[in-house]
Amino acid sequence: MSEAMEIMGKFPPVKGKNAGIACVIGFLFGGIGLAIYFRNIIDLVFPVVVLIIFSASLGADIGIWGGALFAAVYGYLRVTTSEPVAA
């Protein structure tokens, strides 16, 4: 998990975004919603690729739910990892 957090830390920062809203947008609208909310193409490509992989490996019905959950967690972690930590 720490490797994924390091990779997400290298993405362009998102400032002034709410982690809860990003989570809901990610679940409801997936990568397209996250790309619009964060205004970044990486946030479109990464969740959509994971959705395709989930759908291909688990089947379309379970893969859609897995992709939605992944996009929600991704949106939440994307905001929390890009915010500076108060010391």
Secondary structure as GFF3:
##gff-version 3
##sequence-region A 1 87
A	DSSP	alpha_helix	2	9	.	.	.	ID=ss1
A	DSSP	alpha_helix	19	38	.	.	.	ID=ss2
A	DSSP	alpha_helix	42	58	.	.	.	ID=ss3
A	DSSP	alpha_helix	60	82	.	.	.	ID=ss4
###
